[in-house]
C-alpha cells in the first residue's frame, strides 16, 4: 500500500514537473520569438529614426531599404507646392550626399485611392532646392594648443587646420554655413580664436595668427573642452530652432594627448556627448603615441582618425573634413507641385530614393487645402 502511494505521488510530481517545464519552455519560445521580432523591427533600417515620417505602406511593395530618409520638417506653399526637408543616411548612420531630384520617386494616395499612385517628377517640377532658407549648419573646430603641440607640431597643425577650413566651408560664402574656432590648454576655459563666421578667409587668417606663446598653461583640459564645446553646439541648435529654422552642428576636436588637468571626469565628458542633440555630430583627431584612442573614439562617436606623426596631420584633417561635408550635404529640401486640389483633404505621401543598388523610402501626409493650378 505504501509503495503504491509513493508511486502515485511520484507520478503526480513528475506530471507537475513536466507541465511546469512545458509551460516555461513555451514562455521562453514566446519571449525569444518576441525578441526576434523586436530584432527585426530594430533592424528595419530606421537609422537615427524617421523623424516626422513613418515606414511606407505595405501596398507599395517596396523592399526593406538600405537607405533611411529622416524627415526634419515639411510644409506646403500655395498654389500647390509640397516641401519636405529630410536627411539621408545608410543603415549604419553614415550620411549620403550628392543626391539629385531624378533619384527620387513620389507617390501620393488620396481618399479615393486604394494604394499610392506614382507622380511624374518631370510633370510635377520636382527638384532639390537650396536648403539655406530653413537650414543652418555650424562647425566648431576645437584645437589642443597645450605645450606639447606648440613646441613640436604647431606649423603642421596650422597647415592641416587651414586645409580643413578650405574643405569644409563652401566655395562661395553662405550665411547658412558657418564655422568657429576654439582652442584649449590647461586653463578652465575654452578660448575663442575666431567667432562663428561664414567667411573662409577670416578663419584662415585666425589660424595663421596662432603663435607658440599663445598659451599660459602647459597642461591639457581635454574633458573640459569636450563639455564646453558641446554646450556651445547645443546652444546653437536651440537658437536655430527658436528662429524657425533647422540646425545641425559638428564638433571637431584635435588633441595630441590625454586629459592632464583632471578638472572634469571622463564620465562627465562622455555623458555630455551621449546626451547631446541628435543633430550634433562629434569628430576627433588624435596625434602621436600619447593619445588614448579608446577615449577619442568614444568622444568622436561620429568618426575618429589618428595620425602617427605631425607629417600625417593634413591627411587626417582632410579625412574628417570630408566626413563633416558629407554630413552637412546629406540634408535635402525636396519640392514638387502636387496634382491634388483644394477639397481633397489630407493626402498620404511617400518618397523613395535610389542610389545605385541601394534604396529607401519614407511616408508622411499633407493637407491640400487651397491647392490650385499654377504651381511651378
Secondary structure, DSSP 4 states (H G I P E B T S, - for coil): -HHHHHHHHHHHHHHHHHHHHHHHHHHHHHHHHHHHHHHHHHTS--TT--BT-BPPPGGG-PPPPSEEEEEEEEEEETTTEEEEEEEEEETTS-B-----GGGEEEEEE-TT-SS-EEE-TTTTT-EEEPGGGTEEEEEEEEEE-SHHHHHHTHHHHHHHHHHHHHHHS-SS--TTEEEEEEEESSSSS-EEEEEEES-HHHHHHHHHT--TT--S--S--HHHHHHHHHHHHHHHHHHHHHTT-EEEEEEEEEESS---S-SS-HHHHHHHHHTS-TTEEEEEEEESSSS-HHHHHHHSSSEEEEESSGGGHHHHHHHHHHHHHHHHTTEEEEEEE-S--TTS-EEEEEEEEEETTEEEEEEEEEE-TT--S---
